[in-house]
Amino acid sequence: MKRFRPYVLRLEALLARLRSERSETLQEKAAAALDGQPSDALVSAVPVAHRRAGGTFFTGSELAEKAVTQVSIPKKDGAMVFDPACGAGDLLIATARLLPVSASLHETLASWGNKLAGTDVHATFVRATQVRLALLALTKGAVDDGTRRLQLAKLMPHIRTGNGLRQAPVYKASAVVVMNPPFQQRNAPEEYEFGSGLVTNAAVFMANAIAHTTEGTAISAVLPDVLRTGSRYRRWRDYVEAKCSIHTVQPFGRFNSTVDVDVFLVHLSRDQTPTSSACWWKPAGLSERKTLSSQFDVFVGAVVPHRDPETGPWCAYATANSLPAWGHIAEIAVRRRYSGRVFTPPFVAIRRTSAPSDADRAVATIVTGSRSVAVENHLIVCKPIDGTLQKCRHLLRDLRSETSNAWLNDRIRCRHLTVQAIEQLPITFS
């Protein structure tokens, strides 16, 4: 992250001036550096493609404060608060706001350095974290005249460059782990036991933290919502529940204005006999009404575009782009050869791609006619158990309601609807 270095140099210059001069202007600049400015600097300096490839998105002060308020700062000597992917230090800054200030800047940073630990693969981010902690100490009242050399790396030896997935000794020494791990997709490593292929790196970081922390360690994390509600992470959630007591699960919404990913906060603790007071999701109304699965069988479309061979009999082919939103189609013009699973109308096809910011979460189409239909895997098929068109019409009406939108926004905030979420959707008809 060489492009971020000029900003770090400006932080260092600000620290040098603030050590000997406490003007109102410098205080305001320090406050800005502690409140979201690094994220803005990162966005300005580093192209979004590079940030996405590395999963590099800073937490921000609002989200960091929400994450840190869920944990108690350890008082025992040697018990640390560890952030394995600290970035520019937002979570450690939020933690340090809760720590006392000593008489001098050096004493304060030495004391904080015994409590705070953090790693990041980018040395420029680690340096930004150290400088920002020094700025925070000064704004909290630590005294310094700027004449004594400030060796931040020595004062805060546990905040250093490193791979957060290779810090087992630090985890064992930590009473609290706070993290906003990278969200980018990666190939599941050999030690990841809960799926294969591409997985979000956040799942790997959390599993690694749970594996290496000791009983009683508190973990507070900002995670992509797909881990809370995505079907493919069910085994990951089972693992977390088997190893930890889950205290709170709090959907947050969109990560920030530049990142179109919804996140949630989870606070849990490593426990030999886990007992959870919170669940991953609990939307209102689930037990009050019948669910969609009581009236429909639900499937994901079987055709994988550009992968499945075009062999077998000719059949109608339903795609998300070929179906009219909230409409009714009897003759699908698109045809293809397909030898796999097809569906006999009537049925309701729901677009899987969906986000909480969309006006309608479950955009659907009724498909009728006498011919079997091949359906692409970007659609969810709801086939009425009684085979009637009337049930399809009832479902289309329910899916377009504000009640269903609100329920789905509570249930699943990642960018693809799942079969399980659709099956669990409360309906108004029987």
KEKOLVEX-993877 format. One record per residue: x, y, z negated of N, C-alpha, C in turn; residue in three letters. Coordinates in steps of 0.001 Angstrom, whole numbers, padded with zeros to 6 digits, always signed. Atoms other than C-alpha are relative to their C-alpha. Example, Ala and Ser with C-alpha at 12.3 -4.5 7.8 and 13.67 -1.06 7.14 Angstrom:
BEGIN
+000890-001190+000000+012300-004500-007800+000900+001200+000000ala
-000820-001190+000060+013670-001060-007140-000770+001090-000730ser
# end
This chain:
BEGIN
+000819-001196+000000+000000+000000+000000+000867+001266+000000met
-000890-001154-000085+002669+002479+001060-000781+001300+000225lys
+000773-001209-000292-000034+004898+002219-000584+000631-001257arg
+000521-000524+001262-001190+005274-001372+001094+000684-000817phe
-001117-000525+000793+002267+006263-002613-000006+001528-000111arg
+000014-001463+000165+001958+010022-001824-000952+000466-001104pro
+000912-000370+001081-001031+010173-004162+000621-000289-001357tyr
-000646+000335+001269+000939+008427-006916+001069+001036-000333val
-001006-001047+000240+003738+010968-006485-000659+001285-000501leu
+000719-001187+000494+001164+013749-006976-000430-000206-001455arg
+000336+000289+001395-000005+012025-010162+001212+000198-000909leu
-001218-000145+000803+003578+011888-011421+000361+001469-000192glu
-000283-001430+000113+004057+015591-010672-000963+000663-000973ala
+000989-000538+000936+000842+016384-012540+000360-000367-001434leu
-000395+000425+001337+002024+014364-015536+001184+000819-000512leu
-001168-000773+000408+005356+016166-015599-000383+001411-000418ala
+000426-001362+000343+003644+019571-015639-000850+000017-001274arg
+000908+000012+001138+000996+018574-018179+000743-000275-001308leu
-000754+000284+001219+003633+017356-020628+000485+001275-000693arg
-000543-001235+000589+004921+020884-021140-000948+001182+000114ser
+000928-001123-000203+001967+023025-020082-001426-000532-000085glu
+001364+000496+000196-001620+022560-021261-001022+001032+000493arg
+000941-000982-000531-003412+025040-019027-001332-000666+000326ser
+001331+000521-000314-007117+024677-018315-000033-000624+001387glu
-000034+000527-001366-006384+024129-014628+000606-001396+000043thr
-000639+001306+000030-004027+021235-015324-000869-001040-000705leu
+000911+000913+000706-006506+019730-017776-001106-000469+000934gln
+001048+000360-000953-009177+019800-015072+000527-000975+001047glu
-000589+000913-000981-006819+018137-012589+000208-001384-000617lys
-000171+001285+000676-006029+015429-015139-001332-000714-000150ala
+001328+000605+000143-009742+014856-015781-000451-000608+001329ala
+000374+000533-001311-010293+014404-012031+000775-001276+000311ala
-000824+001185-000247-007412+011918-011834-000465-001201-000807ala
+000509+001075+000853-009103+009908-014581-001440-000376+000321leu
+001435+000177-000243-012576+009990-013030-000304-000144+001483asp
+000398+000326-001372-012804+008456-009570+000899+000519+001090gly
-000858-000555-001036-010133+010442-007738+000864-001045+000699gln
-000813+001013-000696-007874+007416-007068-000775-000760+001077pro
+000805+000691-001006-010722+005673-005242-000162+000858+001243ser
+000118-000911-001140-011257+008733-003042+001313+000070+000769asp
-001312-000054-000648-007522+008893-002364+000274-001265+000797ala
-000188+001269-000698-007472+005207-001418-000809-000034+001291leu
+000862-000021-001177-010397+005647+000969+000585+000904+001077val
-000575-000946-000960-008673+008633+002601+001278-000526+000629ser
-001331+000387-000458-005273+006995+002917+000039-001346+000715ala
-000095+001378-000488-006018+003343+003732-001236-000346+000825val
+001153+000356-000839-008241+002219+006642-000854-001081-000659pro
+000926+000922+000648-011316+000275+005594+000307-001453+000345val
-000330+001379-000381-010184-002815+007529+001095-000569-000895ala
-001080+000453+000880-007028-002996+005412-000525-000237-001415his
+000536+000161+001345-008989-002512+002209-000851-001260-000099arg
+000825+001210+000013-011432-005253+003132+000868-001251+000043arg
-000865+001179-000128-008644-007660+004103+000649-000350-001335ala
-000630+000255+001287-007024-007236+000701-000949+000020-001167gly
+000971-000101+001088-010226-006869-001289+000310+001157-000922gly
-000525-001104+000798-008860-003516-002454-001040+001113-000131thr
+001000-001028+000279-011640-001413-003960+000031+000290-001497phe
-000142-000357+001407-011206+000496-007220-001354+000064-000681phe
+001240+000168+000742-013818+000098-009927-000793+001298-000139thr
+000704-001249+000283-014640+003749-010656-000348+000105-001473gly
+000152-000203+001441-015237+005276-014055-001354-000469-000533ser
+001330+000391+000492-019004+004653-014337-000094-001505-000199glu
+000073+001457+000075-018775+000945-013599+000980-000535-001036leu
-001005+000445+000975-015607+000569-015692-000509+000186-001427ala
+000519-000245+001348-017261+002126-018736-001095-000989-000354glu
+001052+000987+000262-020270-000175-018392+000604-001372-000314lys
-000626+001302+000230-017971-003195-018240+000673-000058-001366ala
-000780+000006+001234-015840-002182-021219-000882+000123-001236val
+000856-000156+001181-018716-001223-023528-000592-001322-000468thr
+000547+001304+000389-019754-004888-023574+000946-000804-000889gln
-000963+000784+000773-016608-005986-025427+000502+000803-001197val
-000605-000627+001176-014995-005257-028786+001511-000023+000160ser
-001443-000074-000127-011412-004057-028714+000649-000761-001160ile
-000594+000796+001087-009268-006545-030688+000886+000860-000905pro
-000809-000737+000968-007660-005179-033858+001245-000776-000428lys
-001113+000842+000422-005310-008091-034529+001258+000339+000792lys
-001276-000263-000661-001632-007407-033759+000301-001099+001017asp
-000360+000954-001037-000541-009025-030529-001155-000453+000863gly
+001169+000370-000805-004099-009526-029242-000226+001065+001061ala
+000014-000970-001096-004315-007883-025838-001316-000015+000778met
+001054-000112-001008-006900-006683-023336+000695-000089+001352val
-000723+000297-001238-005863-008051-019943-000902+000169+001211phe
+000666-000119-001288-006924-007038-016431+000908-000628+001054asp
-000890+000705-000931-005492-009537-013904+000070+000605+001397pro
-000021-000672-001303-006277-007308-010888-000290+001474-000255ala
+000294-001301+000618-005899-003856-012394-000163+001150+000982cys
+000124-001115-000928-005713-001735-009231+000660+001237-000570gly
-000526-001246+000554-005226+001879-010299-000349+000167-001470ala
+000147+000005+001454-006273+000995-013842-001319+000477-000559gly
+001269-000544+000500-009926+002046-014120-000492-000730-001243asp
+000480+000749+001161-010826-000767-016529+000914+000195-001209leu
-000922-000242+001110-007704-000237-018627-000136+001438-000518leu
+000269-001383+000429-008400+003522-018681-001228+000027-000899ile
+001219+000039+000809-011913+002821-019960+000258-000643-001351ala
-000359+000636+001268-010430+000533-022611+000795+000957-000875thr
-000861-000903+000773-007796+003071-023671-000780+001172-000589ala
+000827-001081+000569-010510+005692-024208-000507-000378-001396arg
+000489+000475+001294-011570+003540-027174+001126-000180-001021leu
-001144+000195+000884-008053+003357-028653+000407+001313-000673leu
-000422-001222+000691-006665+005827-031220+001254+000600+000624pro
-001176-000723-000472-004036+008450-030392+000942+000232-001174val
-001006-000247+001031-000818+008660-032401+000488+001444+000098ser
-000454-001383+000063+001086+011832-033211+000641+000468+001299ala
-000713-000410-001214+003224+011849-030072-000432-000847+001186ser
+000314+000728-001221+002829+010773-026480+000721-001349+000015leu
-000757+001248-000004+005597+008165-026829-000596-001025-000959his
+000578+000932+000971+004068+006640-029950-001339-000531+000478glu
+001308+000425-000507+000637+006568-028360+000154-001062+001085thr
-000166+000944-001104+001824+004829-025198+000634-001303-000464leu
-000581+001227+000545+003936+002375-027185-001064-000837-000698ala
+001090+000708+000673+000883+001499-029279-000959-000600+001019ser
+000878+000509-001039-001337+001184-026223+000677-001129+000767trp
-000732+001013-000747+001387-000836-024512+000004-001359-000665gly
+000114+001271+000711+001018-003501-027203-001391-000603+000120asn
+001384+000451-000095-002709-003747-026575-000437-000290+001434lys
+000493+000046-001369-003068-003372-022812+000944-000777+000902leu
-000764+000766-000983-001926-005796-020133-000731+000051+001328ala
+000617-000030-001320-002518-005679-016419+000997-000390+001068gly
-000848+000334-001143-001172-007028-013155-000701+000399+001282thr
+000501-000212-001355-001571-006137-009522+001137-000326+000952asp
-001039+000368-000958+000261-007323-006436+000653+001229+000631val
-000543-001227-000592+000827-003694-005362+000672+000844-001075his
-000753-000768+000991+003551-001874-007282-000496+001441-000103ala
+000490-001379+000049+002112+001522-006329-001246+000109-000872thr
+001185-000013+000850-001170+000620-008054+000399-000112-001480phe
-000461+000152+001382+000664-000502-011194+000564+001321-000509val
-000546-001299+000403+002560+002786-011278-001120+001004-000227arg
+001134-000909+000187-000710+004695-010836-000690-000275-001330ala
+000610+000362+001282-002157+002799-013809+000799+000562-001164thr
-000849-000486+001081+000796+003677-016024-000065+001523-000122gln
+000036-001471+000029+000772+007358-015052-001355+000497-000486val
+001330-000430+000427-002981+007647-015517-000212-000225-001493arg
+000100+000215+001444-002748+006119-018996+000742+001109-000762leu
-000723-001105+000639-000137+008760-019886-000804+001292+000083ala
+000865-001172-000132-002450+011472-018537-001150-000058-000996leu
+001101+000149+000951-005282+010077-020647+000469+000302-001416leu
-000515-000248+001354-003128+010109-023780+000164+001494-000253ala
-000172-001450+000162-002301+013785-023214-001348+000707-000121leu
+001312-000650+000073-005927+014729-022607-000734-000336-001287thr
+000612+000369+001285-006881+012900-025821+000705+000650-001188lys
-000628-000753+001077-004477+015048-027823+001392-000421-000399gly
-001383+000373+000296-001128+013246-027839+000921+001175+000315ala
-000867-001178-000121+001627+015854-028256+001321-000376+000661val
-001279+000235-000658+004691+016100-026019+000471+001317+000603asp
-000509-001255-000545+006988+018946-024968+000670-000176+001354asp
-000547+000227-001329+008229+017338-021764+001499-000118+000056gly
-001467+000033-000014+011876+017223-022822+000557-001414-000108thr
-000481+001370+000186+012165+013538-023702-000360-000846+001214arg
+000249+000848-001162+012485+011017-020882-001136-000970-000289arg
+001179+000852+000174+009258+009079-020381+000164-001242+000862leu
-000200+001265-000718+009943+005459-019421-001268-000847-000124gln
+001325+000621+000099+006447+004235-018732+000061-001525+000066leu
-000074+001459-000137+007440+000700-017682+000450-000660-001306ala
-000454+000547+001285+009200+000163-021029-001035+000197-001097lys
+001028-000257+001001+006436+001748-023073-001213-000910+000191leu
+001152+000866-000300+003811-000423-021335+000488-001229+000765met
-000670+001106-000695+005712-003630-020537-000934-001067+000548pro
+000936+001035-000455+002619-005786-020048-000828+000449+001200his
+000652-000479-001222+001329-003629-017182+001068-000018+001079ile
-001109+000238-000921+003415-004847-014290-000491-000624+001295arg
+000312+000597-001292+003484-006064-010722-000026-001518-000121thr
+000095+001454+000072+002341-009641-010367-001305-000504+000579gly
+001195+000677-000507-000216-012110-009038-000873-000393-001186asn
+000878+000269+001125-003168-012213-011426-000416-001441-000142gly
+000352+001414+000067-003766-015880-010589+001127-000847-000594leu
-001151+000738+000530-000364-016821-012018+000448+000592-001330arg
-000306-000674+001261-000564-015297-015480-000526-000790-001196gln
+000526+000838+001083-001440-018242-017741+000482+000438-001379ala
-000428-000430+001339+000763-017032-020675-000692+001273-000474pro
+000673-001243+000384-000857-013579-020604-001440-000286-000393val
+001370+000382+000357-004328-015116-020598-000054-000572-001408tyr
+000022+000651+001312-003461-017190-023666+000233+000997-001128lys
-000261-001019+001013-002276-014051-025511-001091+001062-000054ala
+001018-001039-000121-005400-012077-024593-001255-000369-000776ser
+001267+000181+000700-008421-011668-026830-001167+000439+000868ala
+001020-000518-000908-010325-009830-024085+000578+000025+001413val
-000356-000118-001414-010185-010121-020294-001056+000879+000668val
+000898-000836-000788-011692-007358-018156+000466-000077+001443val
-000455+000125-001391-011693-007636-014400-001051+000452+000999met
+000740-000236-001224-012985-006390-011103+000847-000651+001089asn
-000910+000720-000897-011322-009089-008975-000300+000318+001453pro
+000252-000236-001431-010925-008812-005200-001149-000867+000500pro
+001198+000685-000489-014077-009786-003302+000207-000690+001344phe
-000136+000473-001376-012586-010748+000062-000092-001518+000079gln
+000083+001437-000228-013135-014203+001560+001402-000586+000152gln
-001269+000712-000129-010280-016699+001323-000288-001488+000059arg
+000139+001454+000043-009729-020403+001812+000103-000469-001442asn
-000007+000498+001374-010515-022230-001406+001313-000724-000283ala
-001243+000695+000338-007251-023268-003104-000277-001405-000533pro
+000169+001391+000424-006661-026880-004142-000616-000107-001388glu
+000489+000091+001381-007413-026147-007806-001442+000484-000151glu
+001388-000462+000052-010808-024635-006943-000916-001191+000276tyr
+000730+001260-000071-013231-027495-007576-001479+000152+000369glu
+001443-000256-000086-016575-025909-006739-000475+000278+001419phe
+000373-000192-001385-016627-025832-002956+001253+000014+000858gly
-001125-000003-000920-014451-025801+000128-000227+001063+001061ser
+000113-001003-001041-013801-023563+003090+000195+001391-000569gly
-000136-001380+000432-014145-019824+002700-000841+000264-001246leu
+000703-000395+001223-015067-018540-000765+000451+001412-000359val
-000425-001313+000458-014999-015115-002368+001120-000148-001023thr
-001141+000066+000909-011714-014502-004167-000427+000259-001442asn
+000487-000268+001354-013741-013258-007146-000332-001294-000729ala
+000311+001295+000621-014922-016835-007782+001271-000695-000456ala
-001277+000624+000344-011325-018049-007789+000605+000678-001228val
-000547-000733+001141-010215-015302-010197-000731-000350-001291phe
+000760+000314+001211-013029-016035-012639+000260-001425-000467met
-000273+001391+000379-012472-019803-012561+001395-000116-000608ala
-001366+000016+000524-008760-019200-013134+000060+000590-001406asn
+000017-000623+001327-009433-016903-016086-000599-000952-001034ala
+000655+000917+000935-011791-019413-017697+000900-001191-000311ile
-000867+001169+000192-009293-022235-017187+001163+000291-000941ala
-001226-000300+000743-006432-020388-018921-000216+000776-001297his
+000241-000679+001268-008087-018430-021739-000285-001019-001098thr
+000230+000887+001142-008501-019889-025209-001375+000266-000587thr
+001322-000113+000604-011629-020402-027275-000152+001336-000726glu
+000285-001279+000634-013198-017134-028425+000347+001209+000838gly
-000361-001121-000864-011731-014997-025646-001242+000566+000678thr
+001112-000673-000673-014234-012439-024355+000415+000356+001422ala
-000250-000350-001404-014482-011898-020589-001128+000910+000468ile
+000977-000932-000568-016217-008903-019026+000419+000287+001431ser
-000400-000063-001403-016272-008851-015238-001043+000695+000863ala
+000820-000559-001072-017631-006933-012265+000147-000948+001181val
-000065+001060-001000-018534-009535-009635-001006+000244+001118leu
+000968-000127-001093-020223-009667-006212-001255-000810-000297pro
+001265+000612+000388-023888-010560-006517-000187-001403+000558asp
+000128+001343-000560-023469-013652-004339+000348-001067-001034val
-000333+000965+001040-021923-015361-007380-001165-000208-000965leu
+001153+000095+000910-025050-014665-009422-001146-000777+000620arg
+001221+000528-000616-027600-015835-006879+000225-000891+001215thr
-000233+000763-001218-025943-017507-003871-000055-001500-000223gly
+000165+001450+000139-026811-021169-003331+001338-000729+000004ser
-001258+000729-000133-023262-022172-002395+000877+000128-001239arg
-000782-000165+001222-021983-020981-005797-000707-000608-001222tyr
+000711+000649+001104-024314-023147-007870+000963-000811-000868arg
-000970+000784+000776-021474-025478-008881+000929+000919-000798arg
-000825-000974+000723-019373-022444-009838-000745+000496-001241trp
+000795-000453+001149-022198-021178-012081-000115-001100-001048arg
+000064+001120+000948-022538-024636-013634+001291-000090-000810asp
-001296+000047+000689-018830-024561-014474+000091+001105-001045tyr
-000046-001115+000948-019090-021125-016088-000872-000308-001215val
+000906+000310+001103-022069-022261-018178+000549-001113-000894glu
-000542+001120+000783-020224-025420-019275+001175+000426-000870ala
-001194-000435+000716-017190-023466-020497-000208+001248-000853lys
+000162-001313+000631-018627-020162-021738-001411+000213-000516cys
+001299-000533+000430-021438-018622-023723-000239+001299+000750ser
+000311-001192-000800-023099-016053-021478-000861+000926-000841ile
+000692-000936+000884-024150-012982-023445-000891+000975+000765his
+000822-000902-000812-025361-010539-020787+000333-000179+001471thr
-000151-000043-001457-025905-010547-017032-000793+001218+000462val
+000627-001283-000309-026647-007076-015675+000226+000379+001467gln
-000147-000487-001372-027288-006354-011965+000275+001500+000003pro
-000394-001409-000045-025685-003016-011084-000490+000703+001253phe
+000320-000624-001281-026568-002409-007441+001234+000099+000864gly
-001104-000145-000950-024260-001260-004678+001269+000423-000721arg
-001274-000244+000675-020579-001204-005707+000342+001488-000001phe
-000107-001456-000105-020131+002358-004425-000434+000410+001397asn
+000539-000513-001264-021043+004565-001473+000796-000461+001207ser
-000830+000424-001127-018189+003195+000667+000051-001511+000165thr
-000071+001467-000027-018672-000529-000075-001412-000564-000036val
+001367+000511-000090-021869-002234+001066-000088-001406-000587asp
+000081+001265+000733-021727-004997-001544-000666+000283-001340val
+000620-000131+001311-024040-005355-004528+000784-000818-001018asp
-000777+000661+001047-022397-006314-007806-000837-000124-001264val
+000613+000108+001313-023352-007357-011312+001104-000051-001045phe
-000936+000111+001112-021673-007256-014709-000397-001199-000842leu
+000257+001136+000872-021333-010345-016829+000949+000075-001190val
-000797+000046+001217-020126-010555-020408-000187-001380-000614his
+000068+001351+000538-019283-014010-021731+001208-000260-000895leu
-001130+000364+000846-016927-015766-024104+000284-001489+000141ser
-000397+001411-000049-014962-018987-023930-000455-000690-001269arg
+000624+000636+001147-016680-021459-026188+000048-001512+000168asp
-000061+001459-000057-016195-025112-027009-001389-000612+000082gln
+001394+000454-000068-019956-025523-027485-000852+001182+000453thr
+000672-001197-000516-021532-022881-025209-001488+000035-000324pro
+001422-000285+000161-024899-021369-026058-000245+001366+000620thr
+000178-001240-000749-026145-018716-023676-001298+000694-000383ser
+001180-000815+000296-028522-015893-024570-000493+000744+001237ser
+000394-000661-001246-028743-014682-020954+000072-001017+001130ala
-000046+000870-001164-029360-016313-017581+000413+000825+001211cys
-000507-000692-001179-028073-015478-014116-001045+000906+000618trp
+001068-000851-000544-031405-014150-012956-001309-000401-000652trp
+001296+000252+000618-034878-013836-014405-000995+001064+000453lys
+000946-000998-000491-037231-011828-012201-001375-000164-000628pro
+001331+000012+000618-040616-010894-013587-000996-000756+000868ala
+001123+000594-000712-043664-012904-012636+000200-001433+000430gly
-000261+001341-000499-042016-016266-011928-000948-001035-000598leu
+000834+001005+000646-044093-018174-014466-001486+000347+000051ser
+001382-000461+000034-047276-016177-013910-000786-000391+001250glu
+000675+000302-001252-048045-017185-010316+000617-001229+000649arg
-000538+001119-000751-047647-020120-007994+001138+000488+000897lys
-001125-000364-000848-044485-020184-005931-000233-000486+001426thr
+000141+000315-001417-044097-020425-002192+000191-001493+000255leu
-000272+001425-000233-042758-023987-002469-001201-000892-000301ser
+001196+000806+000265-046155-025148-003745-000876-000127+001242ser
+000834+000004-001197-047654-024387-000307+000790-000218+001290gln
-000818+000091-001216-044709-024605+002110+001245-000852-000261phe
-001334+000594-000029-041721-026763+002912+000933+001018+000643asp
-000898-001076-000426-038709-024503+003400+001320-000592+000488val
-001229+000507-000613-035704-025120+005659+000794+001167+000594phe
-000811-000901-000819-032815-023265+007236-000027-000530+001424val
-000063+000417-001394-032900-023302+011027+001244-000816+000272gly
-001081+000983-000165-030690-026095+012348+001038+000382+001046ala
-000904-000293-001115-029073-024534+015435+001082+000985-000435val
-001121-000901+000264-025620-023032+014918+000445+000569+001348val
-000335-000567-001315-025156-020624+017863+001493-000100+000302pro
-001382+000034-000504-021981-020988+019934+000810-001175-000550his
-000720+001174+000477-021099-024222+018133-000676-001289+000425arg
+000722+001214-000366-023829-026780+018748-000029-000156+001524asp
+000007+000207-001457-023582-028317+022230-001410+000104+000564pro
+001308-000119-000662-026403-027589+024658-000266-001285+000766glu
+000332+001313-000557-027371-031201+025210-001345-000432-000561thr
+001290+000475+000454-030622-033084+024856-001130+000645+000778gly
+001153-000532-000727-034143-032092+025896-000075+001529-000081pro
+000263-001435+000026-035115-028535+026817-001102+000292-001019trp
+001031-000384+000962-037065-026772+024084+000021+001507-000201cys
+000042-001411+000357-038183-023325+022987+001043+000254-001085ala
-001099-000294+000923-035453-021577+021012-000278+001330-000697tyr
+000303-001197+000784-036254-019103+018211+001271+000566-000610ala
-001130-000708+000606-033610-016551+017255-000530+001228-000719thr
+000423-001188+000741-033750-013593+014902-000293+001164+000940ala
+000203-001115-000936-033521-011235+017889-001178-000205+000940asn
+001072+000262-000962-036210-012951+019947-001394+000016-000622ser
+001308+000036+000658-039000-012929+017343-000431+001407-000402leu
+000476-001337+000373-041152-009810+016839-000211+000114-001508pro
+000126-000186+001445-040891-008501+013278-001459+000207-000379ala
+001363-000068+000526-044181-008987+011396-001046-000293+001076trp
+000926+000313-001084-045730-010299+014595-000395-001465+000022gly
+000525+001351-000220-047250-013499+015977+000387-000357+001422his
-000439+000383-001339-045701-015337+018911-000419-001436+000281ile
+000476+001323-000385-047232-018279+020738+000887-000639+001063ala
-000866+000511-001057-044851-018595+023681+001374+000642-000136glu
-001371-000503+000117-041112-018229+023086+000685-000175+001346ile
-000558+000043-001354-039443-017346+026369+001376-000644+000048ala
-001370+000530-000001-035924-018378+025357-000041-001526-000079val
-000090+001456-000011-035070-022007+026128+001461-000423-000140arg
-001328+000603+000020-032086-024215+025398-000144-001497-000178arg
-000047+001434+000275-031138-027870+025316+000463-000201-001447arg
-000391+000257+001387-030957-029255+021783-000475-001385-000404tyr
+000328+001373+000386-030875-032755+020333-000176-000161-001507ser
+000126+000076+001451-031094-031895+016649-001419+000234-000485gly
+001312-000162+000630-033936-031047+014282-000751+001176+000618arg
+000883-001051-000505-036846-029052+015747-001236+000065-000897val
+001155-000244+000866-040001-027672+014130-001259+000150+000849phe
+001290-000088-000689-043618-028071+015184-000821+001125-000609thr
+000853-001079+000528-045772-024900+014856-001310-000574-000557pro
-000366-001372+000380-047409-023299+013082+001010+000024-001150pro
-000898-000247+001134-044696-021968+010790+000343+001487-000045phe
-000459-001383+000168-043323-018697+009474+001522-000010+000008val
-001458-000124-000081-039761-017727+010402+000423+001303-000668ala
-000472-001163+000765-037952-015351+007995+001457+000250+000339ile
-001389-000354-000275-034768-013512+008894+000840-000121-001273arg
-000852+000195+001175-031963-014547+006538+000794+001260-000350arg
-000776-001205+000270-029929-011361+006920-000904+001039-000633thr
+000892-000853+000778-031365-009030+004309+000805+000670-001097ser
-000717-000738+001037-030150-006365+001892-000987+000784-000849ala
+000900-000764+000871-031687-004536-001088-000343+001381+000539pro
+000272-001320-000571-031448-001290+000887-001010-000050+001144ser
+000968+000121-001098-033767-002663+003601-001406+000315-000486asp
+001383-000327+000357-037355-001454+003641-000785-001266-000336ala
+000648+001286+000255-038524-005093+003776+001093-001051-000174asp
-001033+000998+000257-036473-007920+002272-000179-001261+000829arg
+000236+001272-000687-038116-010878+004020-000826+000252+001261ala
+000675-000311-001266-038960-009823+007584-000341-001317+000692val
+000469+001306-000455-041044-012601+009110-000838+000090+001267ala
+000803+000143-001213-042873-013829+012219-000745-001324-000082thr
+000758+001249-000106-045639-016401+012666+000244-000593+001389ile
-000234+000709-001260-044796-018968+015353-001098-001048+000161val
+001043+000986-000299-047639-020929+016948+000293-000635+001355thr
-000180+000664-001281-048093-022998+020077+000042-001504-000187gly
+000058+001464+000029-048005-026682+020971+001371-000658+000156ser
-001315+000577-000251-044291-027128+021725+000899+000094-001235arg
-000979-000033+001078-041586-028002+019240+001036+001085+000277ser
-000889-001153-000117-039117-025198+018564+001319-000297-000707val
-001321-000004+000635-035376-025239+017923+000197+001380-000626ala
-000107-001262+000745-034541-022562+015345+001456+000218-000408val
-001390-000280+000364-031178-020860+014851+000148+000139-001519glu
-000222+000029+001442-029589-020895+011417+000003+001379-000650asn
+000189-001326+000589-030083-017150+010938-001454+000223-000412his
+001407-000070+000380-033734-017916+010232-000311-001061-001043leu
+000541+000967+000953-035531-019639+007346-001407-000364+000465ile
+001299+000492-000470-038508-021792+008365-000857-000381-001201val
+000977+000356+001029-041561-021979+006081-001169-000708+000697cys
+001019+000794-000686-043839-024778+007270-001103-000361-000989lys
+001082+000260+000957-047277-024981+005591-000231-001494-000191pro
+000176+001418+000312-047791-028281+003834-001305-000525+000584ile
+001286+000461-000554-051420-028407+004986-000097+000211+001506asp
-000052-000146-001447-050409-027484+008545-000899+001070+000582gly
+000973-000957-000515-052841-024557+008820+000629+001359+000317thr
-000417-001348-000360-052355-021198+010503-000414+000997-001076leu
+000482-000903+001036-054356-019566+007700+001048+000215-001096gln
-001037-000137+001026-051589-020300+005177+001142+000890+000495lys
-001056-000847-000564-049062-018690+007519-000399+001476-000060cys
+000468-001396+000053-051188-015536+007690+000035+000536-001424arg
-000067-000417+001407-051502-015405+003908+001453+000314-000403his
-001399-000201+000369-047735-015755+003575+000557+001271+000623leu
-000497-001210-000651-046997-013015+006108-000453+001241-000757leu
+000515-001130+000770-049209-010651+004128+000768+000163-001312arg
-000725-000081+001275-047462-011516+000861+001437+000465+000189asp
-001401-000359-000217-043973-011203+002303+000178+001495+000250leu
-000109-001424-000334-044714-007650+003438-000390+000902-001164arg
+000476-000790+001124-045949-006525+000024+001157+000581-000804ser
-001001-000603+000875-044056-004248-002343+000333-000930-001163glu
-000240+000947+001096-044465-006930-005020+001080-001006+000384thr
-001016+000950-000458-042455-009429-002959+001350+000671+000178ser
-001258-000735-000145-039840-006795-002094+000679+000175-001347asn
-000570-000240+001329-039362-005949-005762+000511-001305-000611ala
-000412+001279+000568-039199-009618-006772+001308-000471+000628trp
-001212+000442-000682-036582-010454-004137+001195+000883-000344leu
-001098-000889+000388-034520-007387-005073+000522-000341-001389asn
-000457+000487+001292-034397-008733-008619+000700-001354+000130asp
-000460+001392-000098-033770-012305-007527+001332-000137+000716arg
-001199+000230-000818-031043-011950-004885+000401+001307+000687ile
-000464-001275-000529-028975-008891-004001+001190-000159+000945arg
-001009+000174-001030-026465-010461-001632-000660+000150+001368cys
+000466-000419-001321-026831-009996+002119-000686-001092+000818arg
+000727+001074-000679-028461-013313+003017-000984-000625-000976his
+000981+000722+000799-031673-014795+001678+000333-001485+000004leu
-000261+001433+000116-031453-018387+000510-001316-000768-000038thr
+001178+000868+000077-033866-021301+000720-000557-000005-001416val
+000462+000068+001382-034005-021465-003067-000753+001261-000403gln
+000681-001249+000357-034927-017784-003441-001376+000068+000649ala
+001288-000014-000704-037680-018108-000830-000954-001003-000642ile
+000855+001013+000630-039009-021294-002446-000576+000506-001323glu
+000408-000455+001329-039217-019544-005821-000866+001271+000036gln
+000764-001233-000119-041031-016457-004498-001446-000206-000452leu
+001414+000122+000397-044386-016004-006313-000931+000427+001142pro
+000982-000328-001051-047426-015937-003983-001370+000252-000655ile
+001305-000387+000551-050977-014650-004440-001113-000941+000446thr
+001050+000872-000541-052835-017453-002609+000265-001439-000404phe
-000159+001426+000315-053386-021159-003107-000723-000837+001061ser
# end
